[in-house]
């Protein structure tokens, strides 16, 4: 049971509701919730979940789009001592069934429109838009007299299984405790300058750890007025900013690229936007330079980390961008980070190595995967799988994922360095660089490009040759209409390598 010194995820909302009960906490569509109303709805939903036969520690999956009901469902699980399992609503078939089975979820909270995708044997409860939905039950209980829970979970109890994005392997469920996430929220508030006067817009999927745990929950902790929308539609985002409804916004580079390319970006009044957060994948420096040129007074924050650490590990603050725009900053309040060589010793400053962490924000390991847990948590540190360099002032720059480094003729090539060069060409909208098996080179540096103008393979190779060492220049450039990405904006390089190595039809990847 919760002790007097414990701090839990649902306690974050409860404290804010007592401090500013009548302030607007959340707007979604036509609905608006004050902090008091939201807190009472969470208690009502928690009671409904326990009343359905669930018990302490049961896993409850969430398979739905953004909504106020989705947020209430997560916080209700936290208050009821249940373990929330957010599932990408784009997953279907075997991928979806794997997470539900591997997590042992006893119930799936789902949007009615998505329920037909779930395995037939799975027990479900609609999140919204249906009679008896979790939202309806929460509202009914909020309208009456609700007794707050006398007890609840401890800060050491599990509150969520965050499944990794699976860009290089089968997803693993990172076991997050209440205490780990509360530490992560305080790190985010401190590093990202979150204030109760902010008007943040939340557009990325709430099943994604960055949107939920780096932004929405920390903003609820400080008492801000939050606006939640279904998806990062550029028209809607620009409309809300121009109307003064949003002054803070987080998005991965793919969304910022789409916003920068939108006709309204150059013509709308975006002066209300004060804070711009980016992360979840590497922001190409040329793209960031274009954004800063259009909005010179906008404060940009680079957020870096991974699901296993809550997921914020380092931040590059606005005043730190000059001269180091490719950096992901320095560790946040509760994170200790090192760069190590393949023997686990500290790599000299400026020398690439793997980033390792120690932090109360870290997960407890991977659900049902003791071998993977032991491999990741070795020598007293969590091994991230990210390749980076650290400079003398303590700033980190991510070079690549270890598994994305290309071995070309026995020399290692960081795909990010090649991608940044290609992004500098005016005809390149997006670029991803992978290594493909090659009899001569071991792995051939191969670029896959989405264009916004006419350009040939020969022109891009020549452009790269003028800016890169010879061994880093792409041996081949292919063109496509879109890169495969997960919902957080990360390019699925595993899919690219598989498709190109397997001789996928040239309608997907073609010369030009």
CORFENDA-V302316 format. One record per pair of residues at least 12 apart in sequence whose ideal C-beta (glycine too) atoms are under 8 Angstrom apart, sorted by the first residue. I is the first residue (numbers start at 1). J is the second residue. Records with the same first field share a line. If there is no record, write none. Layout:
BEGIN
I: J + J
END
This chain:
BEGIN
1: 151 + 152 + 154
2: 151 + 152 + 153 + 154 + 155
3: 154
6: 154 + 155 + 178 + 179
7: 155 + 178 + 179 + 182
8: 78 + 152 + 153 + 154 + 155 + 159 + 178 + 182
9: 75 + 78 + 159 + 178 + 181 + 182 + 217
10: 42 + 46 + 75 + 78 + 79 + 152
11: 182
12: 182 + 185 + 217 + 220 + 221
13: 35 + 38 + 39 + 42 + 75 + 220
14: 39 + 148
15: 221
16: 35 + 39 + 220 + 221 + 222 + 223
17: 35 + 36 + 38 + 39
19: 35 + 223
20: 35 + 196 + 223
21: 34 + 35 + 36
22: 34 + 35 + 36
23: 35 + 223 + 225
24: 225
25: 37 + 38 + 220 + 223 + 225 + 226
26: 38 + 68 + 71 + 220 + 226 + 227 + 228
27: 225 + 226 + 227 + 228
28: 66 + 67 + 68 + 227 + 228 + 229
31: 68
33: 68
35: 220 + 223
37: 142
38: 72
40: 141 + 142 + 146
41: 72 + 135 + 138 + 139 + 141 + 142
42: 72 + 75 + 76 + 79 + 138
43: 76 + 79 + 141 + 146 + 147 + 148 + 149
44: 137 + 138 + 139 + 140 + 141 + 142 + 146
45: 72 + 73 + 75 + 76 + 134 + 135 + 137 + 138 + 141
46: 75 + 76 + 77 + 79 + 80 + 149
47: 80 + 141 + 146
48: 76 + 134 + 137 + 138 + 141
49: 76 + 77 + 80 + 82 + 107 + 134
50: 80
52: 107 + 125
54: 80 + 82 + 106 + 107
56: 81 + 82 + 153
57: 81 + 82 + 83 + 157 + 158
58: 82 + 83 + 106 + 107
59: 82 + 83 + 84 + 85 + 103 + 104 + 105 + 106 + 161
60: 73 + 77 + 82 + 83 + 84 + 85 + 105 + 106 + 107 + 108 + 109
61: 85 + 86 + 87 + 99 + 100 + 103 + 105 + 107 + 108 + 109
62: 74 + 84 + 85 + 86 + 87 + 108 + 109 + 110 + 127 + 207
63: 87 + 89 + 96 + 108 + 109 + 110 + 111 + 114 + 117 + 118
64: 89 + 109 + 110 + 111 + 114 + 127 + 128
65: 89 + 111 + 114 + 205 + 230 + 231
66: 202 + 203 + 205 + 206 + 228 + 229 + 230 + 231
67: 111 + 127 + 128 + 135 + 228 + 230
68: 135 + 228
69: 127 + 128 + 133 + 134 + 135 + 138
70: 109 + 127 + 206
71: 206 + 216 + 228
72: 134 + 135 + 138
73: 109 + 127 + 134
74: 86 + 160 + 206 + 212
76: 134 + 138
77: 159
78: 153 + 159 + 178
79: 149 + 152 + 153
80: 149 + 152
81: 152 + 153 + 157
83: 158 + 159 + 160 + 161
84: 159 + 160 + 161
85: 99 + 100 + 103 + 105 + 160 + 161 + 163 + 173
86: 160 + 162 + 163 + 206 + 207 + 208 + 209 + 212
87: 99 + 100 + 108 + 163 + 207
88: 205 + 207 + 486 + 487
89: 111 + 114 + 205 + 207
90: 487
92: 117
96: 117 + 118 + 119
97: 119
98: 170 + 171
99: 163 + 171 + 173
100: 118 + 119 + 122
102: 173 + 367 + 368
103: 161 + 163 + 173 + 367
105: 122
106: 123
107: 123 + 124 + 125
108: 122 + 123 + 124 + 125
109: 124 + 125 + 126 + 127 + 134
110: 124 + 125 + 126 + 127
111: 126 + 127 + 128 + 129
112: 126 + 128 + 129 + 130
113: 129
153: 178
154: 178
155: 177 + 178 + 179 + 182
156: 177 + 178 + 179
157: 177 + 178
158: 175 + 176 + 177 + 364
159: 176 + 177 + 178 + 181
160: 176 + 181
161: 173 + 174 + 175 + 176 + 367
162: 174 + 176 + 209 + 307 + 308 + 311 + 363
163: 307
164: 306 + 307 + 308
165: 307 + 486 + 488 + 490
166: 486
167: 401 + 486 + 490 + 491 + 492 + 493 + 494
168: 401 + 403 + 404 + 493 + 494
169: 494
172: 366 + 367 + 369 + 372
173: 366 + 367 + 368 + 369
174: 307 + 308 + 363 + 365 + 366 + 367
175: 363 + 364 + 365 + 366 + 367
176: 310 + 363 + 364
177: 363 + 364
179: 360
180: 310 + 360 + 361 + 362 + 363 + 364
181: 213 + 217 + 310 + 361
183: 310 + 334 + 359 + 360 + 361
184: 213 + 214 + 309 + 310 + 311 + 312 + 334 + 361
185: 213 + 217 + 218 + 221
186: 218 + 333 + 334
187: 310 + 312 + 332 + 333 + 334 + 335 + 361
188: 213 + 214 + 215 + 218 + 312 + 332
189: 218 + 221 + 222
190: 332 + 333
191: 301 + 312 + 315 + 317 + 332 + 333
192: 214 + 218 + 275 + 277 + 301 + 303 + 315
193: 275 + 299 + 301
194: 218 + 219 + 221 + 222 + 224
195: 222 + 224
196: 222 + 223 + 224
197: 224
198: 219 + 222 + 224 + 225 + 247 + 248 + 275
199: 224 + 225 + 227 + 244 + 245 + 246 + 247 + 248
200: 215 + 216 + 219 + 224 + 226 + 227 + 246 + 247 + 248 + 249 + 250
201: 227 + 229 + 237 + 240 + 241 + 245 + 246 + 248 + 249
202: 215 + 216 + 226 + 227 + 228 + 229 + 250
203: 229 + 230 + 231 + 232 + 233 + 236 + 237 + 249 + 251 + 255
204: 232 + 250 + 251 + 252 + 255 + 280 + 487 + 488
205: 231 + 487 + 488
206: 228
207: 487
208: 280 + 487 + 488
209: 307 + 310 + 311
210: 250 + 279 + 280 + 303 + 305 + 311 + 312 + 488
211: 250
213: 310 + 311 + 312
214: 250 + 277 + 279 + 303 + 310 + 311 + 312
215: 250 + 277
216: 228
227: 240 + 245 + 246
232: 251 + 255 + 258
234: 255 + 258 + 259 + 262 + 264 + 265
235: 262 + 264
237: 249 + 259
238: 259 + 262 + 264 + 265 + 268 + 270
241: 268 + 270 + 272 + 273
242: 268 + 269 + 270 + 272
244: 272
246: 272 + 273
247: 272 + 273 + 274 + 275
248: 273 + 274 + 275 + 276 + 277
249: 273 + 275 + 276 + 277
250: 277 + 278 + 279 + 303
251: 277 + 278 + 489
252: 278 + 279 + 280 + 281 + 488 + 489 + 490
253: 278 + 280 + 281 + 282 + 283 + 284 + 287 + 489
254: 281 + 430 + 485 + 489
255: 489
256: 276 + 278 + 283 + 287 + 291
257: 287 + 429 + 430
260: 287 + 290 + 291 + 294
261: 429 + 452
265: 294
266: 294
270: 295
271: 297
273: 295 + 298
274: 298 + 299
275: 298 + 299 + 301
276: 291 + 295 + 298 + 299 + 300 + 301
277: 300 + 301 + 303
278: 300 + 301 + 302 + 303
279: 302 + 303 + 304 + 305
280: 303 + 488 + 489 + 490
281: 488 + 489 + 490 + 491
282: 398 + 416 + 419
283: 302
284: 419 + 420 + 423 + 431
285: 325 + 326 + 420 + 423
286: 420 + 423 + 424
287: 423
288: 300 + 325
289: 325
292: 321
299: 318
300: 318 + 321
301: 315 + 316 + 317 + 318
302: 315 + 316 + 321 + 327 + 328 + 329
303: 315
304: 316 + 328 + 329 + 396 + 398
306: 384 + 386
307: 363
308: 362 + 363 + 376 + 382 + 384
309: 335 + 357 + 359 + 361 + 362 + 363 + 382
310: 361 + 362
312: 332 + 335 + 361
313: 331 + 332 + 335 + 337 + 355 + 357 + 359 + 384
314: 328 + 329 + 330 + 331 + 332 + 335 + 337 + 396
315: 328 + 329 + 330 + 332
316: 328 + 329 + 330 + 395
317: 329
320: 395
324: 395 + 397
326: 397 + 420
327: 391 + 395 + 396 + 397
328: 388 + 396 + 397 + 398
329: 395 + 396
330: 394 + 395 + 396
331: 394 + 396
334: 359 + 360 + 361
335: 357 + 358 + 359 + 361
336: 357 + 358 + 359
337: 355 + 356 + 357 + 396
338: 355 + 356 + 381 + 390
339: 351 + 352 + 353 + 354 + 355 + 356 + 388 + 389 + 390 + 396
340: 353 + 354 + 356 + 381
341: 353
342: 354
344: 379
347: 389 + 390
349: 389 + 390 + 391 + 392
350: 389 + 390 + 391
351: 389
352: 387 + 388 + 389 + 399 + 414
353: 387 + 388 + 389
354: 383 + 384 + 385 + 386 + 387 + 388 + 402
355: 384 + 386 + 387 + 388 + 396 + 398
356: 381 + 382 + 383 + 384
357: 381 + 382 + 384
358: 380 + 381 + 382
359: 382
362: 382
365: 377
385: 401 + 402 + 403
386: 398 + 400 + 401 + 402
387: 399 + 400 + 401 + 402 + 405 + 414
398: 416
399: 414 + 416 + 417
400: 414 + 415 + 416
404: 434 + 493
406: 433 + 434 + 435 + 443 + 445
407: 435 + 442 + 443
408: 435 + 441 + 442 + 443 + 444 + 445 + 471 + 472
409: 440 + 441 + 442 + 471
410: 442
411: 471
413: 435 + 445 + 471 + 472
415: 432 + 433 + 434 + 435 + 493
416: 433
417: 468 + 472
418: 433 + 445 + 447 + 464 + 468 + 472 + 473 + 474
419: 431 + 432 + 433 + 447
421: 463 + 464 + 467 + 468
422: 447 + 449 + 460 + 463 + 464
424: 463 + 467
425: 455 + 460 + 463
426: 453
427: 451 + 452 + 453 + 454 + 455
428: 449 + 450 + 451 + 452 + 455 + 460
429: 450 + 451 + 452
430: 449 + 450 + 483
431: 447 + 448 + 449 + 450
432: 447 + 448 + 483 + 491 + 493 + 496
433: 445 + 446 + 447 + 448 + 474
434: 446 + 448 + 493 + 496 + 497 + 500
435: 497
436: 497 + 500 + 501
437: 501
438: 475
441: 475
444: 475 + 476
445: 472 + 473 + 474 + 475
446: 474 + 475 + 476 + 477 + 478 + 500
447: 460 + 464 + 474 + 476 + 477 + 478
448: 477 + 478 + 479 + 480 + 483 + 496 + 500 + 509
449: 477 + 478 + 479 + 480
450: 479 + 480 + 481 + 482 + 483
451: 479 + 512
455: 512
456: 512
457: 476 + 477 + 478 + 479 + 511 + 512
460: 474 + 477
461: 473 + 474 + 477
477: 511
478: 500 + 509 + 510 + 511
479: 509 + 510 + 511 + 512
480: 508 + 509 + 510
483: 496
484: 496 + 499
END
